[in-house]
Amino acid sequence: RYLDKPTRRLVIIDSPGHEQYTRNMATGASHADVAILLVDARTGVKVQTRRHAAILDLMGVARVVLAVNKMDLVDWSEVRFREIEAEFLALSASFGFRDAVTIPVSAVLGDNVARRSNAAPWYDGPVLLDHLQHVPARQTRADGAFRFPVQMVVRAGQDFRGLAGTVASGTVGIGSEV
């Protein structure tokens, strides 16, 4: 989905969290300036949240937002939100994220997505779209570690297998060890 904001165009890529779609999540992450991990306020951080955080770190995504959704179903409990936030920030500390933000939302009602929610007077952070609008763009670094997210394996005949993707950072040349 494309969304134009006053200072930038946002491209939202939905990468399902189910284990069988892990490679789609990795492909989406390879192009992301920021990732939004979505968790249910009733269940909080799950195994797949941890798996996706690890993939984001592996793909070099340095800015992550944990959107704690369905806050309306836990009566906008600040205590519940802070429990989930603490668990996520502890998880984030074990990865190389430069910026980890937690935002309570109710997507079905639009609360804290595009407009501030009156249901959470205790939350004074940014709403999701405002935060995304101000996240710096991802920098590609030629002098960084070589990163080449494989998006497709090309097989042309029995003896050829090529890898297709975009170099996200670093350099490679003939004779380079990969």
Contact map, one row per residue, 1 for C-alpha under 8 A:
1110000000111000000000000000000000000000000000000000000000000000000000000000000000000000000000000000000000000000000000000000000000000000000000000000000000000000000000000000000000
1111000011110000000000000000000000000000000000000000000000000000000000000000000000000000000000000000000000000000000000000000000000000000000000000000000000000000000000000000000000
1111100011110000000000000000000000000000000000000000000000000000000000000000000000000000000000000000000000000000000000000000000000000000000000000000000000000000000000000000000000
0111110111000000000000000000000000000000000000000000000000000000000000000000000000000000000000000000000000000000000000000000000000000000000000000000000000000000000000000000000000
0011111111000000000000000000000000000000000000000000000000000000000000000000000000000000000000000000000000000000000000000000000000001000000000000000000000000000000000000000000000
0001111100000000000000000000000000000000000000000000000000000000000000000000000000000000000000000000000000000000000000000000000000000000000000000000000000000000000000000000000000
0000111110000000000000000000000000000000000000000000000000000000000000000000000000000000000000000000000000000000000000000000000000001000000000000000000000000000000000000000000000
0001111111000000000000000000000000000000000000000000000000000000000000000000000000000000000000000000000000000000000000000000000000001000000000000000000000000000000000000000000000
0111101111100000000000000000000000000000000000000000000000000000000000000000000000000000000000000000000000000000000000000000000000000000000000000000000000000000000000000000000000
0111100111110000000000000000000000000000000000000000000000000000000000000000000000000000000000000000000000000000000000000000000000011000000000000000000000000000000000000000000000
1110000011111000000000000000000000000000000000000000000000000000000000000000000000000000000000000000000000000000000000000000000000000000000000000000000000000000000000000000000000
1110000001111100000000000000000000000000000000000000000000000000000000000000000000000000000000000000000000000000000000000000000000000000000000000000000000000000000000000000000000
1000000000111110000000000001000000000000000000000000000000000000000000000000000000000000000000000000000000000000000000000000000000000000000000000000000000000000000000000000000000
0000000000011111000000000000000000000000000000000000000000000000000000000000000000000000000000000000000000000000000000000000000000000000000000000000000000000000000000000000000000
0000000000001111100010011001000000000000000000000000000000000000000000000000000000000000000000000000000000000000000000000000000000000000000000000000000000000000000000000000000000
0000000000000111110011011000000000000000000000000000000000000000000000000000000000000000000000000000000000000000000000000000000000000000000000000000000000000000000000000000000000
0000000000000011111011001000000000000000000000010001000000000000000000000000000000000000000000000000000000000000000000000000000000000000000000000000000000000000000000000000000000
0000000000000001111111000000000000000000000000010000000000000000000000000000000000000000000000000000000000000000000000000000000000000000000000000000000000000000000000000000000000
0000000000000000111111000000000000000000000000010000000000000000000000000000000000000000000000000000000000000000000000000000000000000000000000000000000000000000000000000000000000
0000000000000000011111100000000000000000000000000000000000000000000000000000000000000000000000000000000000000000000000000000000000000000000000000000000000000000000000000000000000
0000000000000011111111111000000000000000000000000000000000000000000000000000000000000000000000000000000000000000000000000000000000000000000000000000000000000000000000000000000000
0000000000000001111111111100000000000000000000000000000000000000000000000000000000000000000000000000000000000000000000000000000000000000000000000000000000000000000000000000000000
0000000000000000000111111110000000000000000000000000000000000000000000000000000000000000000000000000000000000000000000000000000000000000000000000000000000000000000000000000000000
0000000000000011000011111111000000000000000000000000000000000000000000000000000000000000000000000000000000000000000000000000000000000000000000000000000000000000000000000000000000
0000000000000011100011111111100000000000000000000001000000000000000000000000000000000000000000000000000000000000000000000000000000000000000000000000000000000000000000000000000000
0000000000000000000001111111110000000000000000000000001100100000000000000000000000000000000000000000000000000000000000000000000000000000000000000000100000000000000000000000000000
0000000000000000000000111111111000000000000000000000000000000000000000000000000000000000000000000000000000000000000000000000000000000000000000000000111000000000000000000000000000
0000000000001010000000011111111100000000000000000000000000000000000000000000000000000000000000000000000000000000000000000000000000000000000000000000000000000000000000000000000000
0000000000000000000000001111111100100000000000000000001100101000000000000000000000000000000000000000000000000000000000000000000000000000000000000000000000000000000000000000000000
0000000000000000000000000111111100000000000000000000000000111000000000000000000000000000000000000000000000000000000000000000000000000000000000000000100000000000000000010000000000
0000000000000000000000000011111110000000000000000000000000000000000000000000000000000000000000000000000000000000000000000000000000000000000000000000000000000000000000010000000000
0000000000000000000000000001111111100000000000000000000000001000000000000000000000000000000000000000000000000000000000000000000000000000010000000000000000000000000000000000000000
0000000000000000000000000000001111100000000000000000000000001110000000000000000000000000000000000000000000000000000000000000000000000011110000000000000000000000000000000000000000
0000000000000000000000000000000111110000000000000000000000001111100000000000000000000000000000000000000000000000000000000000000000010010010000000000000000000000000000000000000000
0000000000000000000000000000100111111000000000000000000100001011100000000000000000000000000000000000000000000000000000000000000000000000000000000000000000000000000000000000000000
0000000000000000000000000000000001111100000000000000000000000001111000000000000000000000000000000000000000000000000000000000000000000000000000000000000000000000000000000000000000
0000000000000000000000000000000000111110000000001001000000000001111000000000000000000000000000000000000000000000000000000000000000000000000000000000000000000000000000000000000000
0000000000000000000000000000000000011111000000000000000000000000011110000000000000000000000000000000000000000000000000000000000000000000000000000000000000000000000000000000000000
0000000000000000000000000000000000001111101110001000000000000000011110000000000000000000000000000000000000000000000000000000000000000000000000000000000000000000000000000000000000
0000000000000000000000000000000000000111111100000000000000000000000111100000000000000000000000000000000000000000000000000000000000000000000000000000000000000000000000000000000000
0000000000000000000000000000000000000011111100000000000000000000000111101100000110010000000000000000000000000000000000000000000000000000000000000000000000000000000000000000000000
0000000000000000000000000000000000000001111100000000000000000000000001001100000000000000000000000000000000000000000000000000000000000000000000000000000000000000000000000000000000
0000000000000000000000000000000000000011111111000000000000000000000000000000000000000000000000000000000000000000000000000000000000000000000000000000000000000000000000000000000000
0000000000000000000000000000000000000011111111000000000000000000000100000000000000010000000000000000000000000000000000000000000000000000000000000000000000000000000000000000000000
0000000000000000000000000000000000000010001111101100000000000000000000000000000000010011000000000000000000000000000000000000000000000000000000000000000000000000000000000000000000
0000000000000000000000000000000000000000001111111100000000000000000000000000000000000000000000000000000000000000000000000000000000000000000000000000000000000000000000000000000000
0000000000000000000000000000000000000000000011111110000000000000000000000000000000000000000000000000000000000000000000000000000000000000000000000000000000000000000000000000000000
0000000000000000111000000000000000000000000001111111000000000000000000000000000000000000000000000000000000000000000000000000000000000000000000000000000000000000000000000000000000
0000000000000000000000000000000000001010000011111111100000000000000000000000000000000000000000000000000000000000000000000000000000000000000000000000000000000000000000000000000000
0000000000000000000000000000000000000000000011111111110000000000000000000000000000000000001000000000000000000000000000000000000000000000000000000000000000000000000000000000000000
0000000000000000000000000000000000000000000000111111111000000000000000000000000000000000000000000000000000000000000000000000000000000000000000000000000000000000000000000000000000
0000000000000000100000001000000000001000000000011111111100000000000000000000000000000000000000000000000000000000000000000000000000000000000000000000000000000000000000000000000000
0000000000000000000000000000000000000000000000001111111110000000000000000000000000000000000100100000000000000000000000000000000000000000000000000000000000000000000000000000000000
0000000000000000000000000000000000000000000000000111111111000000000000000000000000000000000000100000000000000000000000000000000000000000000000000000000000000000000000000000000000
0000000000000000000000000100100000000000000000000011111111100000000000000000000000000000000000000000000000000000000000000000000000000000000000000000000000000000000000000000000000
0000000000000000000000000100100000100000000000000001111111111100000000000000000000000000000000000000000000000000000000000000000000000000000000000000000000000000000000000000000000
0000000000000000000000000000000000000000000000000000111111111100000000000000000000000000000000111000000000000000000000000000000000000000000000000000000000000000000000000000000000
0000000000000000000000000000000000000000000000000000011111111000000000000000000000000000000000000000000000000000000000000000000000000000000000000000000000000000000000000000000000
0000000000000000000000000100110000000000000000000000001111111000000000000000000000000000000000000000000000000000000000000000000000000000000000000010100000000000000000000000000000
0000000000000000000000000000010000000000000000000000000111111100000000000000000000000000000000000000000000000000000000000000000000000000000000000000000000000000000000000000000000
0000000000000000000000000000110111100000000000000000000111111111000000000000000000000000000000001000000000000000000000000000000000000000010000000000000000000000000000000000000000
0000000000000000000000000000000011000000000000000000000110011111000000000000000000000000000000011110000000000000000000000000000000000000000000000000000000000000000000000000000000
0000000000000000000000000000000011100000000000000000000000001111100000000000000000000000000000001111000000000000000000000000000000000010000000000000000000000000000000000000000000
0000000000000000000000000000000001111000000000000000000000001111110000000000000000000000000000001011100000000000000000000000000000000000000000000000000000000000000000000000000000
0000000000000000000000000000000001111000000000000000000000000011111000000000000000000000000000000001111000000000000000000000000000000000000000000000000000000000000000000000000000
0000000000000000000000000000000000011110000000000000000000000001111100000000000000000001000000000001111000000000000000000000000000000000000000000000000000000000000000000000000000
0000000000000000000000000000000000011110000000000000000000000000111110000000000000000000000000000000011110000000000000000000000100000000000000000000000000000000000000000000000000
0000000000000000000000000000000000000111100100000000000000000000011111100000000010010000000000000000011110000000000000000000000000000000000000000000000000000000000000000000000000
0000000000000000000000000000000000000111100000000000000000000000001111100000000000000000000000000000000111100000000000000000000000000000000000000000000000000000000000000000000000
0000000000000000000000000000000000000001110000000000000000000000000111111100000000000000000000000000000011110000000000000000000000000000000000000000000000000000000000000000000000
0000000000000000000000000000000000000001100000000000000000000000000111111111100000000000000000000000000111000000000000000000000000000000000000000000000000000000000000000000000000
0000000000000000000000000000000000000000000000000000000000000000000001111111000000000000000000000000000001000000000000000000000000000000000000000000000000000000000000000000000000
0000000000000000000000000000000000000000110000000000000000000000000001111111000000000000000000000000000000000000000000000000000000000000000000000000000000000000000000000000000000
0000000000000000000000000000000000000000110000000000000000000000000001111111100100000000000000000000000000000000000000000000000000000000000000000000000000000000000000000000000000
0000000000000000000000000000000000000000000000000000000000000000000000111111100000000000000000000000000000000000000000000000000000000000000000000000000000000000000000000000000000
0000000000000000000000000000000000000000000000000000000000000000000000111111110010000000000000000000000000000000000000110000000000000000000000000000000000000000000000000000000000
0000000000000000000000000000000000000000000000000000000000000000000000100111111110000000000000000000000000000000000000000000000000000000000000000000000000000000000000000000000000
0000000000000000000000000000000000000000000000000000000000000000000000000001111111000000000000000000000000000000000000010100000000000000000000000000000000000000000000000000000000
0000000000000000000000000000000000000000000000000000000000000000000000000000111111100000000000000000000000000000000000000000000000000000000000000000000000000000000000000000000000
0000000000000000000000000000000000000000100000000000000000000000000000000100111111110000000000000000000000000000000000000000000000000000000000000000000000000000000000000000000000
0000000000000000000000000000000000000000100000000000000000000000000100000001111111111000000000000000000100000000000000000000000000000000000000000000000000000000000000000000000000
0000000000000000000000000000000000000000000000000000000000000000000000000000011111111100000000000000000000000000000000000000000000000000000000000000000000000000000000000000000000
0000000000000000000000000000000000000000000000000000000000000000000000000000001111111110000000000000000000000000000000000000000000000000000000000000000000000000000000000000000000
0000000000000000000000000000000000000000100110000000000000000000000100000000000111111111000000000000000000000000000000000000000000000000000000000000000000000000000000000000000000
0000000000000000000000000000000000000000000000000000000000000000000000000000000011111111100000000000010000000000000000000000000000000000000000000000000000000000000000000000000000
0000000000000000000000000000000000000000000000000000000000000000000000000000000001111111110000000000000000000000000000000000000000000000000000000000000000000000000000000000000000
0000000000000000000000000000000000000000000010000000000000000000000000000000000000111111111000000000000000000000000000000000000000000000000000000000000000000000000000000000000000
0000000000000000000000000000000000000000000010000000000000000000010000000000000000011111111100000000000000000000000000000000000000000000000000000000000000000000000000000000000000
0000000000000000000000000000000000000000000000000000000000000000000000000000000000001111111110000001000000000000000000000000000000000000000000000000000000000000000000000000000000
0000000000000000000000000000000000000000000000000000000000000000000000000000000000000111111111000000000000000000000000000000000000000000000000000000000000000000000000000000000000
0000000000000000000000000000000000000000000000000100000000000000000000000000000000000011111111100000000000000000000000000000000000000000000000000000000000000000000000000000000000
0000000000000000000000000000000000000000000000000000100000000000000000000000000000000001111111111001000000000000000000000000000000000000000000000000000000000000000000000000000000
0000000000000000000000000000000000000000000000000000000000000000000000000000000000000000111111111000000000000000000000000000000000000000000000000000000000000000000000000000000000
0000000000000000000000000000000000000000000000000000000000000000000000000000000000000000011111110000000000000000000000000000000000000000000000000000000000000000000000000000000000
0000000000000000000000000000000000000000000000000000110010000000000000000000000000000000001111111000000000000000000000000000000000000000000000000000000000000000000000000000000000
0000000000000000000000000000000000000000000000000000000010000100000000000000000000000000000111111100000000000000000000000000000000000000000000000000000000000000000000000000000000
0000000000000000000000000000000000000000000000000000000010001111000000000000000000000000000110111111000000000000000000000000000000000000000000000000000000000000000000000000000000
0000000000000000000000000000000000000000000000000000000000000110000000000000000000000000000000011111000000000000000000000000000000000000000000000000000000000000000000000000000000
0000000000000000000000000000000000000000000000000000000000000111000000000000000000000000000000001111100000000000000000000000000000000000000000000000000000000000000000000000000000
0000000000000000000000000000000000000000000000000000000000000011110000000000000000000000100100001111110000000000000000000000000000000000000000000000000000000000000000000000000000
0000000000000000000000000000000000000000000000000000000000000001110000000000000000000000000000000011111000000000000000000000000000000000000000000000000000000000000000000000000000
0000000000000000000000000000000000000000000000000000000000000000111100000000000000001000000000000001111100000000000000000000000000000000000000000000000000000000000000000000000000
0000000000000000000000000000000000000000000000000000000000000000111100000000000000000000000000000000111110000001000000000000111100000000000000000000000000000000000000000000000000
0000000000000000000000000000000000000000000000000000000000000000001110100000000010000000000000000000011111000001000000000010000000000000000000000000000000000000000000000000000000
0000000000000000000000000000000000000000000000000000000000000000001111100000000000000000000000000000001111100111100000000000000000000000000000000000000000000000000000000000000000
0000000000000000000000000000000000000000000000000000000000000000000011110000000000000000000000000000000111111111100000000000000000000000000000000000000000000000000000000000000000
0000000000000000000000000000000000000000000000000000000000000000000011000000000000000000000000000000000011111110100000000000000000000000000000000000000000000000000000000000000000
0000000000000000000000000000000000000000000000000000000000000000000001000000000000000000000000000000000001111100000000000000000000000000000000000000000000000000000000000000000000
0000000000000000000000000000000000000000000000000000000000000000000000000000000000000000000000000000000001111110000000000000000000000000000000000000000000000000000000000000000000
0000000000000000000000000000000000000000000000000000000000000000000000000000000000000000000000000000000011111111111000000000000000000000000000000000000000000000000000000000000000
0000000000000000000000000000000000000000000000000000000000000000000000000000000000000000000000000000000011101111111110000000000000000000000000000000000000000000000000000000000000
0000000000000000000000000000000000000000000000000000000000000000000000000000000000000000000000000000001111000111111110000000011100000000000000000000000000000000000000000000000000
0000000000000000000000000000000000000000000000000000000000000000000000000000000000000000000000000000000011100111111100000000001110000000000000000000000000000000000000000000000000
0000000000000000000000000000000000000000000000000000000000000000000000000000000000000000000000000000000000000111111100000000001111000000000000000000000000000000000000000000000000
0000000000000000000000000000000000000000000000000000000000000000000000000000000000000000000000000000000000000111111110000000001000000000000000000000000000000000000000000000000000
0000000000000000000000000000000000000000000000000000000000000000000000000000000000000000000000000000000000000011111111000000001000000000000000000000000000000000000000000000000000
0000000000000000000000000000000000000000000000000000000000000000000000000000000000000000000000000000000000000011001111111000000000000000000000000000000000000000000000000000000000
0000000000000000000000000000000000000000000000000000000000000000000000000000000000000000000000000000000000000000000111111000000000000000000000000000000000000000000000000000000000
0000000000000000000000000000000000000000000000000000000000000000000000000001000000000000000000000000000000000000000011111000000000000000000000000000000000000000000000000000000000
0000000000000000000000000000000000000000000000000000000000000000000000000001010000000000000000000000000000000000000011111110000000000000000000000000000000000000000000000000000000
0000000000000000000000000000000000000000000000000000000000000000000000000000000000000000000000000000000000000000000011111111000000000000000000000000000000000000000000000000000000
0000000000000000000000000000000000000000000000000000000000000000000000000000010000000000000000000000000000000000000000011111000000000000000000000000000000000000000000000000000000
0000000000000000000000000000000000000000000000000000000000000000000000000000000000000000000000000000000100000000000000011111100000000000000000000000000000000000000000000000000000
0000000000000000000000000000000000000000000000000000000000000000000000000000000000000000000000000000000000000000000000001111110000000000000000000000000000000000000000000000000000
0000000000000000000000000000000000000000000000000000000000000000000000000000000000000000000000000000001000000000000000000011111000000000000000000000000000000000000000000000000000
0000000000000000000000000000000000000000000000000000000000000000000000000000000000000000000000000000001000000001000000000001111101100000000000000000000000000000000000000000000000
0000000000000000000000000000000000000000000000000000000000000000000000000000000000000000000000000000001000000001111100000000111111100000000000000000000000000000000000000000000000
0000000000000000000000000000000000000000000000000000000000000000001000000000000000000000000000000000001000000001110000000000011111110000000000000000000000000000000000000000000000
0000000000000000000000000000000000000000000000000000000000000000000000000000000000000000000000000000000000000000110000000000001111111000000000000000000000000000000000000000000000
0000000000000000000000000000000000000000000000000000000000000000000000000000000000000000000000000000000000000000010000000000011111111100000000000000000000000000000000000000000000
0000000000000000000000000000000000000000000000000000000000000000000000000000000000000000000000000000000000000000000000000000011111111110000000000000000000000000000000000000000000
0000000001000000000000000000000001000000000000000000000000000000000000000000000000000000000000000000000000000000000000000000000111111110000000000000000000000000000000000000000000
0000101101000000000000000000000000000000000000000000000000000000000000000000000000000000000000000000000000000000000000000000000011111110000000000000000000000000000000000000000000
0000000000000000000000000000000000000000000000000000000000000000000000000000000000000000000000000000000000000000000000000000000001111111000000000000000000000000000000000000000000
0000000000000000000000000000000011000000000000000000000000000010000000000000000000000000000000000000000000000000000000000000000000111111100000000000000000000000000000000000000000
0000000000000000000000000000000010000000000000000000000000000000000000000000000000000000000000000000000000000000000000000000000000000111110000000000000000000000000000000000000000
0000000000000000000000000000000010000000000000000000000000000000000000000000000000000000000000000000000000000000000000000000000000000011111000000000000000000000000000000000000000
0000000000000000000000000000000111000000000000000000000000001000000000000000000000000000000000000000000000000000000000000000000000000001111100000000000000000000000000000000000000
0000000000000000000000000000000000000000000000000000000000000000000000000000000000000000000000000000000000000000000000000000000000000000111110000000000000000000000000000000000000
0000000000000000000000000000000000000000000000000000000000000000000000000000000000000000000000000000000000000000000000000000000000000000011111000000000000000000000000011000000000
0000000000000000000000000000000000000000000000000000000000000000000000000000000000000000000000000000000000000000000000000000000000000000001111110000000000000000000000011100000000
0000000000000000000000000000000000000000000000000000000000000000000000000000000000000000000000000000000000000000000000000000000000000000000111110000000000000000000000001110000000
0000000000000000000000000000000000000000000000000000000000000000000000000000000000000000000000000000000000000000000000000000000000000000000011111000000000000000000000001110000000
0000000000000000000000000000000000000000000000000000000000000000000000000000000000000000000000000000000000000000000000000000000000000000000011111100000000000000000000001100000000
0000000000000000000000000000000000000000000000000000000000000000000000000000000000000000000000000000000000000000000000000000000000000000000000111110000000000000000000001100000000
0000000000000000000000000000000000000000000000000000000000000000000000000000000000000000000000000000000000000000000000000000000000000000000000011111000000000000000000111111000000
0000000000000000000000000000000000000000000000000000000000100000000000000000000000000000000000000000000000000000000000000000000000000000000000001111100000000000000000111100000000
0000000000000000000000000000000000000000000000000000000000000000000000000000000000000000000000000000000000000000000000000000000000000000000000000111110000000000000011111000000000
0000000000000000000000000110010000000000000000000000000000100000000000000000000000000000000000000000000000000000000000000000000000000000000000000011111000000000000011110000000000
0000000000000000000000000010000000000000000000000000000000000000000000000000000000000000000000000000000000000000000000000000000000000000000000000001111110000000001111000000000000
0000000000000000000000000010000000000000000000000000000000000000000000000000000000000000000000000000000000000000000000000000000000000000000000000000111110000000001110000000000000
0000000000000000000000000000000000000000000000000000000000000000000000000000000000000000000000000000000000000000000000000000000000000000000000000000011111000000001110000000000000
0000000000000000000000000000000000000000000000000000000000000000000000000000000000000000000000000000000000000000000000000000000000000000000000000000011111100000111100000000000000
0000000000000000000000000000000000000000000000000000000000000000000000000000000000000000000000000000000000000000000000000000000000000000000000000000000111110000111100000000000000
0000000000000000000000000000000000000000000000000000000000000000000000000000000000000000000000000000000000000000000000000000000000000000000000000000000011111101110000000000000000
0000000000000000000000000000000000000000000000000000000000000000000000000000000000000000000000000000000000000000000000000000000000000000000000000000000001111111100000000000000000
0000000000000000000000000000000000000000000000000000000000000000000000000000000000000000000000000000000000000000000000000000000000000000000000000000000000111111000000000000000000
0000000000000000000000000000000000000000000000000000000000000000000000000000000000000000000000000000000000000000000000000000000000000000000000000000000000111111000000000000000000
0000000000000000000000000000000000000000000000000000000000000000000000000000000000000000000000000000000000000000000000000000000000000000000000000000000000011111100000000000000000
0000000000000000000000000000000000000000000000000000000000000000000000000000000000000000000000000000000000000000000000000000000000000000000000000000000000111111110000000000000000
0000000000000000000000000000000000000000000000000000000000000000000000000000000000000000000000000000000000000000000000000000000000000000000000000000000011110011111000000000000000
0000000000000000000000000000000000000000000000000000000000000000000000000000000000000000000000000000000000000000000000000000000000000000000000000000000011100001111100000000000000
0000000000000000000000000000000000000000000000000000000000000000000000000000000000000000000000000000000000000000000000000000000000000000000000000000011111000000111110000000000000
0000000000000000000000000000000000000000000000000000000000000000000000000000000000000000000000000000000000000000000000000000000000000000000000000000011111000000011111000000000000
0000000000000000000000000000000000000000000000000000000000000000000000000000000000000000000000000000000000000000000000000000000000000000000000000001111100000000001111100000000000
0000000000000000000000000000000000000000000000000000000000000000000000000000000000000000000000000000000000000000000000000000000000000000000000000001110000000000000111110000000000
0000000000000000000000000000000000000000000000000000000000000000000000000000000000000000000000000000000000000000000000000000000000000000000000000111100000000000000011111110000000
0000000000000000000000000000011000000000000000000000000000000000000000000000000000000000000000000000000000000000000000000000000000000000000110000111100000000000000001111100000000
0000000000000000000000000000000000000000000000000000000000000000000000000000000000000000000000000000000000000000000000000000000000000000000111111111000000000000000000111110000000
0000000000000000000000000000000000000000000000000000000000000000000000000000000000000000000000000000000000000000000000000000000000000000000011111110000000000000000000111111000000
0000000000000000000000000000000000000000000000000000000000000000000000000000000000000000000000000000000000000000000000000000000000000000000001100100000000000000000000101111100000
0000000000000000000000000000000000000000000000000000000000000000000000000000000000000000000000000000000000000000000000000000000000000000000000000100000000000000000000000111110100
0000000000000000000000000000000000000000000000000000000000000000000000000000000000000000000000000000000000000000000000000000000000000000000000000000000000000000000000000011111100
0000000000000000000000000000000000000000000000000000000000000000000000000000000000000000000000000000000000000000000000000000000000000000000000000000000000000000000000000001111100
0000000000000000000000000000000000000000000000000000000000000000000000000000000000000000000000000000000000000000000000000000000000000000000000000000000000000000000000000000111110
0000000000000000000000000000000000000000000000000000000000000000000000000000000000000000000000000000000000000000000000000000000000000000000000000000000000000000000000000001111111
0000000000000000000000000000000000000000000000000000000000000000000000000000000000000000000000000000000000000000000000000000000000000000000000000000000000000000000000000000001111
0000000000000000000000000000000000000000000000000000000000000000000000000000000000000000000000000000000000000000000000000000000000000000000000000000000000000000000000000000000111
